[in-house]
Amino acid sequence: MSGEVLSLLMFAVACGVLLFGFPVAFSLGGTGLAFALIGHSMGVFDMPLLGSLPSRYFGVMSNELYVAIPLFVFMGVMLERARIAEKLLLTMGLLFGKRRAGLGISVVIVGMLLAASTGIVGATVVTMGLLSLPAMQKAGYSPRLSTGVICASGTLGQIIPPSIVLVLLGDILQGAYAEAQRSLGNWAPEPVSVIDLFVGAFIPGMLLVGMYIGWVIIQSFIDPKSAPALVEDKRPEGLLGEVMRALVPPALLIVAVLGSILTGIATPTESAAFGSVGSMILAACYRRLDLAVLRHVMSQTVQISSMVFIILLGASIFSLVFRGLGGDHLVEELLHNMPGGLFGAMLVVMTLMFVMGFFLDFIEIVFVVVPIVGPILLKMDISPVWLGIMIAINLQTSFLTPPFGFALFYLRGVAPPSIKTWDIYRGIVPFVLIQVLALVLLAMFPELATWLPKVLLN
């Protein structure tokens, strides 16, 4: 058996092991080591290659960019504990609720704001499920529309910066771009930064928000009973002041964090540190900051960050063995010989990621698939920013697609028994189709991702 065939078998075995529910990091690392031994015994893998792992791990630990991940996680968890989402949902619901589809529009807007301030899908979906789902049921919203809009809005943190996905993709694509340029004989490639992806994601992210709102409005006209207005006779006095008090503080923090990145005042890591301090100040202003809250936020930050980094270490073993077996050459040959050239190659990669999203988390896909296909696709003279945003939007669907869509699980855990699981699954179908449509539009008009970085960063 050749090394290339063995690498494909290794990929299939890793996916099978993951489907059985084994821990991701150990599944990837263990599968890689097992096939390294098998390949060595068959004479198709050079074991000394594993000696490069310590230098890889040291590179991960000394990478300043990765410090932004726990800092952004800390910021998000702290803002969630400060009940920012609760205040936004309650006030936005009163502001838009008197209009048809108003509550649905409020959920999308709050999801957008939380995406730009917290970026944690689980916390956003759970919070909006606890607060807005009962109000939407009381107002007479259909279970499918209400659950679908909550799940979809909760995943906006995957594409709207500051997004952990974009941080991870920025680092991986930077290495992939440099590798692609070196193989083409260009020894001084222009770097691809996280800032490029943050700026490039702005228009596609707002496009998704607009499409979500548009679908809710269209649905309210198709079936007025599915998205009625609130039944209250009048708004409470001082509503505008309440809205400003709920909206302005997190909005200022968002502008400060993202503004400092986009204007070049601070690096993403420095801005993340500023955001973490700002979230504590905000929590203190809302009288939500005490030792117990701080202990909880730090514990959650350690758990989430440890999960990300241990998967990264396990995926490093997997990708190293995959390349050592010659799997990358097989994939490159396959994509280069694909009918349709770049279009065919991108279609295959995007379809593969979309299907894998039904069964795997976005982190596994980022760490396993992107390092393999990234350099190959970037050799075809495409924009790394465009590629990164395409991947990010594609991976966003992994939270919504059954059977392992985490947003569906989060909402199912807090939804009342009157909401059937089938309602949740049917409710997300239009929003998954919207995300696919956004991918198609981005494929047809790459300028949606590349225009703003050229204007602001060049």
C-alpha positions in Angstrom: 0.0 0.0 0.0 1.4 3.4 -1.0 1.8 6.3 1.4 -0.9 8.4 -0.4 -3.5 5.6 0.0 -2.5 5.2 3.6 -3.0 8.9 4.2 -6.5 8.8 2.9 -7.3 5.8 5.1 -5.9 7.7 8.0 -8.2 10.6 7.3 -11.2 8.3 7.1 -10.3 6.5 10.3 -9.9 9.9 12.1 -13.3 11.0 11.0 -14.8 7.6 12.2 -13.1 7.8 15.6 -14.5 11.4 16.0 -18.0 10.2 15.2 -17.7 7.7 18.0 -17.4 10.6 20.4 -13.7 10.2 21.5 -12.0 13.5 22.5 -10.9 15.4 19.4 -7.3 16.2 20.4 -6.5 12.6 21.3 -8.4 11.2 18.4 -6.3 13.3 15.9 -3.0 12.8 17.7 -3.6 9.1 18.4 -4.6 8.4 14.8 -1.6 10.2 13.5 0.8 8.4 15.7 -0.8 5.0 14.9 -0.5 5.5 11.2 3.0 6.9 11.6 4.0 3.5 13.1 2.0 1.6 10.4 3.6 3.7 7.6 7.1 3.2 9.1 6.6 -0.6 9.2 5.6 -0.5 5.6 8.5 1.7 4.6 6.5 4.7 3.5 6.9 7.1 6.5 10.1 8.5 7.9 9.9 8.5 11.7 12.5 11.2 12.3 9.9 13.6 10.9 8.2 13.4 14.3 11.3 15.1 15.7 10.0 18.4 14.4 7.0 18.4 16.7 8.8 20.1 19.7 9.7 23.0 17.5 6.1 23.2 16.2 4.8 23.2 19.7 7.3 25.8 20.8 6.2 28.0 17.8 2.5 27.7 19.0 3.4 28.6 22.6 5.6 31.6 21.5 3.1 32.9 19.0 1.8 36.2 20.3 -1.2 36.1 18.1 -2.6 33.1 19.9 -2.7 35.1 23.2 -5.7 36.9 21.7 -7.8 33.8 21.9 -8.0 33.5 25.7 -8.3 37.3 26.0 -11.3 37.4 23.6 -12.8 34.4 25.4 -12.4 36.2 28.7 -14.0 39.3 27.3 -17.0 37.4 25.9 -17.6 35.4 29.1 -17.4 38.5 31.2 -19.9 40.4 29.1 -22.2 37.4 29.2 -22.0 37.3 33.0 -22.7 41.0 33.0 -26.0 40.2 31.4 -25.4 42.5 28.4 -27.5 40.3 26.2 -30.4 40.4 28.6 -30.5 44.2 28.7 -30.2 44.4 24.9 -32.9 41.8 24.2 -35.4 43.3 26.6 -35.0 46.9 25.3 -34.7 46.0 21.6 -37.8 43.8 21.9 -39.8 46.7 23.3 -38.4 49.0 20.6 -39.3 46.8 17.6 -41.9 44.6 19.1 -44.9 46.7 18.1 -44.1 46.0 14.4 -44.8 42.8 12.6 -41.7 40.6 12.7 -40.3 43.1 15.2 -39.2 40.6 17.8 -37.4 38.5 15.1 -35.6 41.6 13.9 -34.6 42.4 17.4 -33.1 38.9 17.9 -31.0 39.3 14.8 -29.8 42.8 15.8 -28.9 41.6 19.3 -27.2 38.6 17.8 -25.1 40.9 15.6 -24.1 43.1 18.6 -23.3 40.1 20.8 -21.2 38.7 17.9 -19.1 41.9 17.8 -18.7 41.9 21.6 -18.6 38.3 22.8 -18.3 36.0 19.8 -19.2 32.9 22.0 -22.0 31.0 20.2 -23.0 28.8 23.1 -23.6 31.7 25.5 -25.4 33.8 22.9 -27.8 31.0 21.8 -28.6 30.0 25.4 -29.1 33.5 26.6 -31.4 34.4 23.6 -33.2 31.1 24.0 -34.0 31.8 27.7 -35.0 35.4 27.2 -36.5 35.8 23.7 -38.0 32.4 23.0 -40.7 32.7 25.7 -41.5 36.3 24.5 -41.8 35.1 20.9 -44.0 32.2 22.0 -46.2 34.6 24.0 -46.5 36.9 20.9 -47.6 34.0 18.8 -44.5 33.4 16.7 -44.3 30.0 15.0 -41.9 27.6 16.7 -39.9 27.1 13.5 -39.3 30.8 12.8 -38.5 31.6 16.4 -36.0 28.8 16.9 -34.5 29.2 13.5 -33.8 32.9 14.0 -32.3 32.4 17.5 -30.0 29.7 16.3 -28.9 31.5 13.2 -28.3 34.9 15.0 -26.3 33.1 17.7 -23.8 31.9 15.1 -23.0 35.4 13.7 -20.0 35.4 16.1 -18.3 33.0 13.7 -18.0 35.7 11.0 -18.4 39.1 12.6 -15.1 40.2 14.2 -13.6 39.8 16.7 -14.0 36.1 15.8 -11.9 33.3 17.2 -12.4 31.5 13.9 -10.8 34.5 12.0 -7.9 34.6 14.5 -7.2 30.9 13.9 -7.7 31.2 10.1 -5.5 34.3 10.0 -2.5 32.4 11.4 -3.0 29.2 9.4 -3.6 31.1 6.1 -0.5 33.2 6.8 1.6 30.1 6.9 -0.2 28.5 3.9 0.3 31.7 1.9 4.0 31.9 2.7 4.3 28.1 1.8 2.5 28.6 -1.5 4.6 31.7 -2.4 7.9 29.8 -1.6 6.9 26.9 -3.8 6.3 29.4 -6.7 9.7 30.9 -6.2 8.5 34.1 -4.4 10.7 34.3 -1.3 9.3 37.6 0.1 5.5 37.0 0.2 3.2 39.7 1.4 1.9 38.6 4.8 -1.8 37.8 5.4 -2.8 39.1 8.8 -5.8 38.7 11.1 -6.5 42.4 10.6 -7.1 41.7 6.8 -9.6 39.0 7.7 -11.3 41.2 10.3 -11.8 44.0 7.8 -12.7 41.6 5.0 -15.4 39.9 7.1 -17.3 43.1 7.8 -19.3 43.4 4.6 -20.1 39.6 4.3 -21.1 39.7 8.0 -23.5 42.6 7.5 -24.8 40.9 4.4 -25.7 37.9 6.4 -27.4 40.1 9.0 -29.4 41.9 6.3 -30.4 38.5 4.7 -31.6 37.2 8.0 -33.7 40.3 8.7 -35.0 40.1 5.1 -36.1 36.5 5.5 -37.9 37.3 8.8 -39.8 40.2 7.1 -40.6 38.1 4.0 -41.9 35.3 6.2 -44.1 37.7 8.1 -45.7 38.7 4.8 -46.1 35.2 3.6 -47.6 34.0 6.8 -48.5 37.0 9.1 -49.5 34.6 11.9 -45.9 33.3 12.1 -44.4 36.7 13.1 -47.0 39.0 14.7 -46.5 42.1 16.6 -46.5 42.3 20.4 -49.9 42.6 22.0 -49.1 45.3 24.5 -51.0 48.6 23.9 -48.2 51.0 24.4 -44.5 51.2 25.1 -43.2 52.1 28.5 -42.2 55.7 29.1 -38.5 56.4 28.9 -37.9 53.5 26.5 -35.4 55.5 24.4 -33.3 56.1 27.4 -33.4 52.5 28.4 -32.3 51.5 24.8 -29.4 54.0 25.0 -28.3 52.7 28.4 -28.3 49.1 27.1 -26.8 49.8 23.7 -24.2 52.5 24.2 -21.8 50.8 26.7 -21.2 47.6 24.7 -21.2 49.6 21.4 -18.4 51.8 22.8 -16.4 48.7 23.8 -16.9 47.2 20.3 -15.8 50.4 18.6 -12.8 50.7 20.9 -11.6 47.1 20.4 -12.3 46.9 16.6 -11.4 50.5 16.0 -8.0 50.1 17.6 -7.3 47.1 15.4 -8.5 48.5 12.1 -6.7 51.9 12.5 -3.5 50.2 13.4 -3.3 51.7 16.9 -3.0 48.2 18.4 -2.5 44.6 17.4 -5.3 42.1 17.8 -3.7 40.8 20.9 -3.3 44.2 22.4 -6.9 45.1 21.5 -8.1 41.8 23.1 -6.3 42.8 26.3 -8.0 46.2 26.2 -11.3 44.5 25.6 -10.9 42.2 28.6 -10.2 45.1 30.9 -13.1 47.0 29.3 -15.5 44.1 29.9 -14.5 44.1 33.6 -15.1 47.8 33.8 -18.5 47.3 32.1 -19.4 44.5 34.5 -18.4 46.7 37.5 -20.6 49.5 36.2 -23.6 47.1 36.0 -22.6 45.9 39.5 -22.0 42.4 38.2 -18.3 42.1 39.1 -17.3 40.3 42.2 -14.9 37.5 43.2 -17.3 34.7 42.4 -18.0 36.1 38.9 -14.3 36.6 38.3 -13.5 33.1 39.4 -16.3 31.7 37.1 -15.1 33.8 34.1 -11.5 32.7 34.6 -12.5 29.1 34.9 -14.5 29.2 31.7 -11.7 31.0 29.9 -9.2 28.3 30.9 -11.5 25.5 29.8 -12.4 27.0 26.4 -8.8 28.1 25.6 -7.4 24.7 26.7 -9.8 22.9 24.4 -8.7 25.0 21.5 -5.0 24.6 22.1 -5.0 20.9 22.9 -6.9 20.3 19.6 -4.2 22.4 17.9 -1.5 20.2 19.3 -3.2 17.0 18.3 -4.0 18.3 14.8 -0.3 19.2 14.4 0.6 15.5 14.8 -2.1 14.5 12.3 -1.2 17.0 9.6 2.5 16.2 10.0 1.9 12.5 9.5 -0.5 13.2 6.6 2.1 15.2 4.8 4.8 12.6 5.6 2.7 10.0 3.9 2.4 12.1 0.8 -1.3 12.9 1.3 -0.8 16.6 0.5 0.7 15.7 -3.0 -2.3 13.5 -3.6 -4.7 16.2 -2.7 -2.8 18.8 -4.8 -2.9 16.5 -7.8 -6.6 15.9 -7.3 -7.5 19.6 -7.0 -5.3 20.6 -9.9 -6.8 18.0 -12.2 -10.4 18.9 -11.2 -12.6 19.9 -14.1 -13.3 23.6 -14.1 -9.9 24.6 -12.7 -10.1 26.9 -9.7 -13.9 26.8 -9.7 -13.9 23.0 -9.5 -11.3 22.9 -6.8 -13.1 25.5 -4.7 -16.4 23.7 -5.2 -14.9 20.4 -4.0 -13.2 22.0 -1.0 -16.3 24.0 0.1 -18.5 21.0 -0.4 -16.2 18.8 1.7 -16.1 21.4 4.5 -19.9 21.8 4.4 -20.4 18.0 4.6 -17.8 17.7 7.4 -19.7 20.4 9.3 -22.6 18.0 9.7 -20.4 15.7 11.9 -17.3 17.7 13.1 -16.8 21.0 15.0 -15.3 24.0 13.2 -12.1 23.8 15.2 -11.3 20.3 13.9 -12.0 21.4 10.3 -9.8 24.5 10.6 -6.9 22.6 12.1 -7.1 19.5 9.9 -8.4 20.6 6.4 -7.2 24.2 6.0 -3.5 23.4 6.5 -3.8 20.8 3.8 -5.8 22.6 1.1 -4.8 26.1 1.9 -1.3 26.1 0.2 -2.7 24.2 -2.8 -5.6 26.7 -3.4 -3.4 29.7 -2.8 -1.0 28.6 -5.5 -3.9 29.1 -7.9 -3.5 32.9 -7.5 -6.6 33.7 -5.4 -6.9 36.2 -2.6 -6.2 34.7 0.8 -8.6 37.1 2.4 -11.4 35.9 0.1 -10.5 32.3 0.8 -10.5 32.9 4.6 -13.9 34.6 4.5 -15.4 31.8 2.3 -14.1 29.2 4.8 -15.4 31.2 7.8 -19.0 31.5 6.4 -18.9 27.8 5.4 -17.8 26.8 8.9 -20.6 28.9 10.3 -23.1 26.3 9.0 -21.5 23.6 11.1 -23.3 25.1 14.1 -26.7 24.7 12.4 -26.5 21.4 10.5 -27.8 18.3 12.2 -27.0 15.8 13.7 -24.2 17.6 15.5 -25.1 21.2 15.1 -24.1 22.7 18.5 -26.4 25.7 18.3 -29.3 23.2 18.0 -28.1 21.4 21.1 -27.7 24.6 23.0 -31.3 25.8 22.2 -32.8 22.3 22.8 -31.3 22.4 26.3 -33.1 25.6 27.3 -36.3 25.4 25.1 -39.6 24.4 26.8 -41.1 21.0 26.1 -43.7 22.6 23.8 -40.9 23.2 21.3 -40.2 20.0 19.5 -36.8 19.0 18.3 -38.2 18.6 14.8 -39.3 22.3 14.9 -35.8 23.4 15.7 -34.4 21.2 12.8 -37.0 22.5 10.3 -36.5 26.1 11.6 -32.8 26.3 10.7 -33.3 25.1 7.1 -34.0 28.6 5.6 -31.0 30.1 7.4 -28.6 27.4 6.3 -29.8 28.1 2.7 -29.2 31.8 3.3 -25.7 31.0 4.4 -25.2 28.9 1.2 -26.6 31.8 -0.8 -24.1 34.2 0.9 -21.3 31.8 -0.1 -22.5 31.8 -3.7 -22.7 35.6 -3.7 -19.2 35.8 -2.2 -17.9 33.4 -4.8 -19.5 35.5 -7.6 -18.3 38.8 -6.2 -15.0 38.4 -4.3 -14.9 42.1 -3.9 -17.4 41.7 -1.0 -14.4 40.5 1.0 -11.5 42.1 -0.7 -12.6 45.7 -1.4 -12.7 47.0 2.2 -9.2 45.7 3.1 -7.8 47.4 0.0 -9.5 50.7 0.9 -8.7 50.8 4.6 -5.4 48.9 4.9 -3.5 50.0 1.7 
